[in-house]
Amino acid sequence: MWLAEKLLAGAIALEDFRRIVLPRRLGGEALVHQLGAVREELVKYLQQVLDLIGTAPTVIKEALTELEYRT
């Protein structure tokens, strides 16, 4: 889980993942649609945006220096 958190950290900062979900949309089909849209954007981020070569040194550095693992 720790590695997944590191890979997704960049996605969380993107505007597509910071949409405001209105309380009235937190149920039923609207929520299912919202979850599907977020999943699609997440997959697109992992496949097209995430630079694995650029991310690897950061992950290594954090793995060696991070003292607390929450997951």
C-alpha positions in Angstrom: 0.0 0.0 0.0 2.8 2.4 0.7 4.1 2.2 -2.8 0.6 2.7 -4.2 0.3 5.9 -2.1 3.5 7.2 -3.5 2.5 6.5 -7.1 -0.9 8.2 -6.6 0.4 11.3 -4.8 0.8 13.2 -8.0 -2.7 12.3 -9.2 -4.3 13.6 -6.0 -2.8 17.1 -6.7 -4.4 17.2 -10.2 -7.6 19.2 -10.6 -9.5 16.2 -12.0 -9.2 14.5 -8.6 -10.1 17.5 -6.6 -13.7 18.0 -7.8 -16.3 19.1 -5.3 -18.9 16.4 -4.8 -22.2 17.9 -3.7 -23.9 16.1 -0.8 -26.9 15.4 -2.9 -24.7 13.5 -5.4 -23.4 11.1 -2.7 -25.9 8.4 -3.4 -27.3 6.2 -6.1 -26.3 6.5 -9.7 -24.7 9.9 -9.4 -22.1 8.5 -7.0 -21.5 5.5 -9.2 -21.0 7.8 -12.1 -18.6 10.0 -10.1 -16.6 6.9 -9.0 -16.4 5.7 -12.5 -15.1 9.0 -13.8 -12.5 9.2 -11.1 -11.4 5.6 -11.8 -11.0 6.5 -15.5 -8.9 9.5 -14.7 -6.8 7.5 -12.3 -6.1 4.8 -14.9 -5.3 7.5 -17.5 -2.9 9.1 -15.0 -1.1 5.8 -14.3 -0.8 4.9 -17.9 -0.1 8.3 -19.6 1.0 10.9 -17.1 3.1 9.2 -14.4 6.8 9.3 -15.3 8.1 6.1 -13.7 11.7 6.9 -14.5 11.3 10.3 -12.8 9.3 9.0 -9.9 11.7 6.1 -9.0 14.4 8.2 -7.4 11.8 10.0 -5.2 10.3 6.7 -4.1 13.7 5.3 -3.2 14.6 8.5 -1.3 11.3 8.4 0.7 11.6 4.7 1.3 15.0 5.3 2.9 14.1 8.3 4.9 10.4 7.9 5.9 10.2 6.8 9.5 6.5 6.0 9.7 4.5 3.6 7.5 0.8 3.9 8.0 -0.4 1.2 5.7 
